[in-house]
Amino acid sequence: MKKQIVINAATAETRIVLLEDDRVAEVFVERPESERNVGDMYLGRVRKVLNGISAAFVDIGWEQDGFLHFNDVGTLYEIADEDDENGNGNGNGNGNGGGRRGNVARVNLQAGQEILVQVTKEPMGGKGPRVTSQVSLPGRFVVLVPYEQSIGVSRKIPSPREKRRLKKIAKSLQGEGYGLIVRTVAMEKDEATLRDDIERLVNLWHRVEAKSRTAKAPERIYKEVTLASSVIRDLFSPEIDHLIVDSKTLHKEITDYLKGVSPQLMERVELYQDKLPIFDHYEVESEIEKGLRRKVWLEGGGHILIEHTEAMVTIDVNSGRYVGKSNHEENSLKVNLRAAREICRQLRLRDIGGIIAVDFIDLVEEKNRKKLYDEMKKELKRDRAKLDVAPIGAFGLMLLTRQRIRPSLVYALKEPCKACNGTGMVATRETVITELERWIARYLYHTRKRRIKVVVHPTLQKHLTEGGLKSKINRLMLRYKLFIRLVGDAGQSPTTFRVLTLPGGDDVTEQFRH
């Protein structure tokens, strides 16, 4: 399978896309004002401990407290070697017992206590971030797990012999006070490469520890790398054929990083310098647009409907225009198998997490239900997120759970419409600015004119001009070497813009929109 990573570093946001056989598989979006927080460490203060729900709420300096489940509390805060009322040992000081991992009753936490925690899930809806005191530091080849002594090897490494080799190396390099998890990308790497990665992580952990001893809660102790850097660290492996980026600055950061950890991959990094927007060149924009639609058409007919609710995501499979053969059961199975493949792709593309209920077309024969279940399991193996899937139940539904770390793509690129109280979705200001930037790039690609008039809603005009000399509109003019006369018009929709030529005043908006 051909795999590529395409990175578009625009003024308002950075978008990273993983392509598999020239189709969009995953999308990541990062903006300066909504930075990624997963992986950040905080010295927090326990606000309250609720034994009834086996959780504590930790003040980390955010508007909402972090949610710390007792199962995510590290060995430092366990109640060890205590007996329950039946005289059975309830503690497990080494952290490996079934009691703590299964259903924790109590931990050694009190209101007002300071605790080092790490963000594992972004805030979603009315819920605050989820945190853990089982902190970890991911590197290129290994993950350092402080306060543990275990050695783990990625399950995705297929060879038992290679697993044993890597585990032996990790054990020989392990020091006191931390455990190690060897990542998939470490396959066939030598001891010196792993040692360099471990030493870097140990030094980083020592700095985190030192800062936590002098910090005053609540305070951030460690900031995880940017989204672009983490994608390079976690995704850019020998399986990736090419990485293409349209920013000279980001290109230099990536190559400088690879020099130290994977120099053999440097030749696969390419700086995109064509005037045509990079996402237009790789036909990514239309795929992302489809990823935000409620209805997704299937090849050969049929479609799926994807609905987001507060509790879960529901997916309905319909045969639509598909006729097929006269046998209804065969027709239904064909549509369902196509839908299963597309659903698994959409889960990754939209980054859908939580509970997912899929209503396939009813199948009468049990052997066909099993075929459908096996197809889902096979396609889900491509997904890096943790998943569980159950066979079709008595009500004809297939239920899945998918690891949820951040809001779905639809919430990253869209925001609730104020005019309809959240029942609809409109493009965010950053998305509109990014669309305007791509419009400008297309305009300059096809013409040599360097003066335009842009008409926007006053709220968008204010957003574009905030920051003085460093405003977004000035950065656009500087980057593309053209003059923009920005005009506010209350009659213009907040999510659209109009562009007119200077001089002349011809409306050329639609001419260069796509």
Secondary structure, 3 states (H helix, E strand, C coil): CCEEEEEEECCCCEEEEEEECCEEEEEEEEECCECCCCCCEEEEEEEEEEHHHCEEEEECCCCCCEEEEHHHCCHHHECCCCECCCCCECCCCCCCCHHHHHCCCCECCCCCCEEEEEEEECCECCECCEEECCCCEECCCEEEEECCCCEEECCCCCCHHHHHHHHHHHHHHCCCCEEEEECHHHCCCCHHHHHHHHHHHHHHHHHHHHHHHHCCCCEEEECCCCHHHHHHHHHCCCCCCEEEECCHHHHHHHHHHHHHHCHHHHHHEEECCCCCCHHHHCCCHHHHHHCCCCEEECCCCCEEEEEECCCEEEEEEECCCCCCCCCHHHHHHHHHHHHHHHHHHHHHHHCCCEEEEEECCCCCCHHHHHHHHHHHHHHHCCCCCCEEECCCCCCCEEEEEECCCCCCHHHHHEEECHHHCCCCEEECHHHHHHHHHHHHHHHHHHCCCCEEEEEECHHHHHHHHCCHHHCHHHHHHHHHCCEEEEEECCCCCCCCCEEEECCCCCECCHHHCC
